[in-house]
């Protein structure tokens, strides 16, 4: 009782928490403020704002503040820090370099493997046509399995009977001749000298392209071709034990390869047929196997029937064919992840690695100072040729964001990649 006025004393009414529905519907109350912190109607807005800022500062200093809502939304609500672009770029670059190193290793290893199979006394299998025929049959079977049976890779559309007869068969025939003559050269010359002679390839491609109207003569190109030719001649002069039969085989393989590239330009690229490496191997391998079967039947089969000393263990045969196909797949990955310039530079690095390692592996390889100087001159010309070709080629799709980006469906990519396929077989 209040004695002054003679009436009961009234205590202030307890303020009840506001219901969640009222909080969500109130436009002046943010959801981050707890219910018991709701300011009364008579509170001064500026003082309420200062109290809120003080409480938030205390929570932040105690480490009680959760992750930022924008950060949670960018990470799928996990609250973990986002992966930076630098880490993603580093990871992507590491994968690309791994593919390049794997390609160099498997490509050089396959060349050494073929040389060992053809010339070693342990296996005693000096039949290059038969070896290449086995590669093509194995490639045909595996390509059919991964495209038609398991359907891992889709074959490019647009191939017709007319295109196959008039375009694929000539390309397959030149490919078979390239493999036949190139592998036959390993019976007479060393791996290093064979690689040095292959540096003349741009000269053959340019001269045949000019004859077919695909290349334009210019003083710059003539100077580049002269540098390459001089380098190959100097490297040949420095060879200690030279076999002209092996030189003829190797140069014949170079001419056949140049004709194959010209046929790709004429028969496929101008007709708008786009084939990636797997599609090309799917169509070309059976044709090349058929073209190789005929010379094997008349040239090497009688020798194999008369000789009883040759030996090719099934496991070694399977491993050799498998390495060839793995090399083709590595080429497919390299041209899918890199530019044309990177693919060509990688080929130059591979050639130098093969030349230097063959001198340490095989007894018939003896490098001289003149060999190395001549090959260096030829490689300098090849680099200049690649740089010139990349400048005059049409620009890639601007949406790709990479100049001269290699796409697996571009016939130009087949030109780059099938050089490595030739080395594999």
Residue pairs with C-beta under 8 A, 6 or more apart in sequence:
1 7
1 8
1 9
2 8
2 9
15 40
17 35
17 36
18 35
18 38
20 35
23 29
23 31
23 35
23 38
24 31
29 38
33 52
37 52
37 55
39 48
56 65
59 65
66 79
67 79
71 79
71 81
71 82
72 78
72 79
74 82
75 81
75 82
95 337
96 337
96 338
99 330
99 333
99 334
99 337
99 338
100 334
100 338
100 342
100 346
102 330
103 327
103 330
103 331
103 333
103 334
103 346
103 350
103 420
104 346
104 349
104 350
104 353
106 323
106 326
106 327
106 330
107 327
107 330
107 350
107 354
107 420
107 423
107 424
108 350
108 353
108 354
108 357
109 323
110 323
110 324
110 327
110 423
110 424
111 191
111 354
111 423
112 191
112 354
112 357
112 358
112 361
112 362
113 320
113 323
114 131
114 183
114 186
114 320
115 186
115 191
115 358
115 362
116 123
117 123
117 125
117 131
117 312
117 316
117 320
118 125
118 126
118 127
118 128
118 131
118 183
118 186
118 187
119 126
119 186
119 187
119 364
122 311
123 310
123 311
123 312
123 313
123 316
124 309
124 310
124 311
125 131
125 310
125 311
125 312
126 187
126 310
127 296
127 300
127 303
127 304
127 310
128 180
128 183
128 184
128 186
128 187
129 180
129 183
129 184
129 292
129 295
129 296
129 299
129 300
130 296
130 300
130 304
131 183
131 320
132 176
132 179
132 180
132 183
132 292
132 425
133 289
133 292
133 293
133 296
134 317
134 320
134 321
135 179
135 320
135 321
135 324
135 424
135 425
136 176
136 179
136 285
136 286
136 288
136 289
136 292
136 425
137 285
137 289
138 321
138 322
138 324
138 325
139 281
139 285
139 321
139 324
139 325
139 328
140 282
140 285
140 286
140 289
142 325
143 278
143 281
143 282
143 285
144 282
146 152
146 153
146 278
147 153
147 154
147 155
147 278
147 282
153 278
155 278
155 279
155 282
156 273
156 274
156 275
156 276
156 279
156 409
158 272
158 273
158 274
159 168
159 273
159 275
159 283
163 267
163 268
163 271
163 273
164 283
166 267
167 263
167 267
167 268
167 271
167 273
168 267
168 283
168 284
168 287
169 287
170 263
170 267
171 260
171 263
171 264
171 267
171 268
171 284
171 287
172 283
172 284
172 285
172 286
172 287
172 288
172 290
172 291
173 287
173 288
173 291
174 256
174 257
174 259
174 260
174 263
175 260
175 284
175 288
175 418
175 422
176 287
176 288
176 289
176 291
176 292
177 252
177 253
177 256
177 291
178 253
178 256
178 257
178 260
178 422
179 253
179 288
179 292
179 422
179 425
180 253
180 292
180 295
181 249
181 250
181 252
181 253
181 256
182 194
182 249
182 250
182 253
182 257
182 422
183 425
184 249
185 194
185 246
185 247
185 249
185 250
185 253
186 194
186 246
187 246
188 243
188 245
188 246
188 249
189 197
189 242
189 243
189 246
189 247
189 250
190 358
190 362
190 364
190 365
190 366
191 354
191 355
191 358
191 362
191 365
192 354
192 355
192 358
192 359
192 365
192 367
192 371
193 235
193 236
193 239
193 242
193 246
193 365
193 371
194 246
194 250
195 351
195 354
195 355
195 358
195 375
196 232
196 235
196 236
196 355
196 371
196 374
196 375
196 378
197 232
197 236
197 247
197 250
197 251
197 254
198 250
198 254
198 351
199 228
199 231
199 232
199 235
199 351
199 375
199 378
199 379
199 381
199 382
200 228
200 229
200 232
200 251
200 254
200 378
201 254
201 257
201 258
201 419
202 224
202 225
202 228
202 381
202 382
202 385
203 225
203 228
203 229
204 254
204 255
204 257
204 258
205 258
205 261
205 262
206 215
206 221
206 225
206 385
207 225
208 255
208 258
208 259
208 262
209 215
209 262
209 265
210 216
210 217
212 262
212 266
214 262
214 265
214 266
215 221
220 388
221 385
221 388
224 381
224 384
224 385
224 388
225 381
225 385
226 381
227 377
227 378
227 380
227 381
227 384
228 378
228 381
228 382
228 385
230 374
230 377
230 378
231 374
231 375
231 376
231 377
231 378
231 379
231 380
231 381
232 374
232 378
233 374
234 370
234 373
234 374
234 377
235 370
235 371
235 373
235 374
235 375
235 378
236 242
236 247
236 374
237 370
237 374
238 368
238 369
238 370
238 371
238 372
238 373
238 374
239 368
239 371
240 366
240 368
241 364
241 366
257 419
257 422
260 418
261 415
261 418
264 411
264 414
264 415
264 418
265 411
265 415
268 275
268 411
268 414
269 411
269 412
273 411
274 409
274 410
274 411
275 283
275 409
275 411
275 414
276 332
276 408
276 409
276 413
276 414
277 328
277 331
277 332
277 335
277 408
277 413
277 414
277 417
277 418
277 421
278 328
278 332
280 414
280 418
281 328
281 421
304 310
323 424
324 424
324 425
327 420
327 421
327 423
327 424
328 420
328 421
328 424
331 417
331 420
331 421
332 408
332 417
334 343
334 346
334 417
335 343
335 406
335 408
335 413
335 416
335 417
336 406
336 407
336 408
338 346
338 406
339 402
339 403
339 404
339 405
339 406
340 390
340 393
340 404
340 405
340 406
340 412
340 413
340 416
341 386
341 390
341 404
343 406
343 416
343 417
344 386
344 390
344 416
345 383
345 386
347 419
347 420
348 379
348 382
348 383
351 379
352 379
355 367
355 375
356 367
358 365
359 365
359 366
359 367
390 404
393 404
393 412
395 403
395 404
396 402
396 403
396 404
396 405
396 407
397 405
400 407
406 412
406 413
406 416
407 413
